[in-house]
Amino acid sequence: MWCKYTTFAIIFTYFYNEVGVLLLFPMQMQETPTQFRIVEVYADEEAYQQHLTTPHFKHYKETTLKMVKSLKLNEVRAVRG
């Protein structure tokens, strides 16, 4: 069963095994606790593309295939003062 402990295990795997992962932040929606969001920040496009090829990411995709109802990727840039 997918649970918050699985999510945290995957996130720790990212940090310890991947160069270029700057932030992974899982969030559970307060008003709809069955919905989650994950904010991911990578050093650059190459780091993100490398992330997509890792065994733990592939495991995540296979494990959550029937659970993920939508996926939206947003490219952003840092605000500089």
C-alpha positions as CSV (number, residue, x, y, z in Angstrom):
1,M,0.0,0.0,0.0
2,W,1.2,3.4,-0.9
3,C,1.7,5.6,2.1
4,K,3.6,8.6,3.4
5,Y,6.4,6.4,4.5
6,T,6.9,5.2,1.0
7,T,7.0,8.8,-0.2
8,F,9.6,9.8,2.3
9,A,11.7,6.7,1.5
10,I,11.7,7.6,-2.2
11,I,12.6,11.3,-1.5
12,F,15.5,10.3,0.7
13,T,16.7,8.0,-2.1
14,Y,16.7,10.9,-4.5
15,F,18.8,13.1,-2.2
16,Y,21.3,10.5,-1.4
17,N,21.7,9.1,-4.9
18,E,21.2,12.0,-7.3
19,V,23.4,15.0,-8.0
20,G,21.3,17.9,-9.1
21,V,18.2,17.3,-7.0
22,L,17.8,20.6,-5.1
23,L,14.4,20.1,-3.5
24,L,11.7,17.5,-3.3
25,F,8.7,18.6,-1.1
26,P,5.6,16.3,-0.8
27,M,2.4,18.0,0.3
28,Q,-1.0,16.6,1.2
29,M,-3.9,18.8,0.4
30,Q,-5.6,20.0,3.6
31,E,-9.1,20.2,2.1
32,T,-8.8,17.0,0.1
33,P,-6.5,14.6,2.0
34,T,-6.5,12.0,-0.7
35,Q,-4.7,14.5,-3.0
36,F,-1.0,15.2,-3.0
37,R,1.4,17.5,-4.7
38,I,5.1,17.1,-5.0
39,V,7.3,20.2,-5.7
40,E,10.6,19.2,-7.3
41,V,13.5,21.5,-8.1
42,Y,16.5,20.4,-10.2
43,A,19.8,22.1,-10.8
44,D,19.1,22.1,-14.6
45,E,17.4,20.2,-17.4
46,E,20.1,17.6,-17.5
47,A,19.6,16.8,-13.8
48,Y,15.9,16.4,-14.4
49,Q,16.4,14.2,-17.5
50,Q,18.9,12.0,-15.5
51,H,16.3,11.7,-12.7
52,L,13.8,10.3,-15.1
53,T,16.1,7.4,-15.9
54,T,16.8,6.3,-12.3
55,P,15.5,2.9,-11.0
56,H,13.8,4.6,-8.0
57,F,11.9,7.0,-10.3
58,K,10.8,4.1,-12.5
59,H,9.7,2.2,-9.5
60,Y,7.7,5.2,-8.3
61,K,6.0,5.5,-11.8
62,E,5.1,1.8,-11.9
63,T,3.8,1.9,-8.3
64,T,1.6,4.9,-8.7
65,L,0.5,4.3,-12.3
66,K,-3.2,3.8,-11.3
67,M,-3.1,6.4,-8.5
68,V,-1.9,9.5,-10.4
69,K,-5.0,11.1,-12.0
70,S,-3.2,14.0,-13.5
71,L,0.4,15.2,-14.0
72,K,1.3,18.8,-14.7
73,L,4.9,19.9,-15.1
74,N,5.6,23.6,-14.7
75,E,8.9,25.2,-15.7
76,V,9.8,28.1,-13.5
77,R,12.7,30.4,-12.9
78,A,14.0,32.0,-9.8
79,V,13.0,35.5,-9.0
80,R,16.0,37.7,-8.7
81,G,16.0,41.0,-6.9
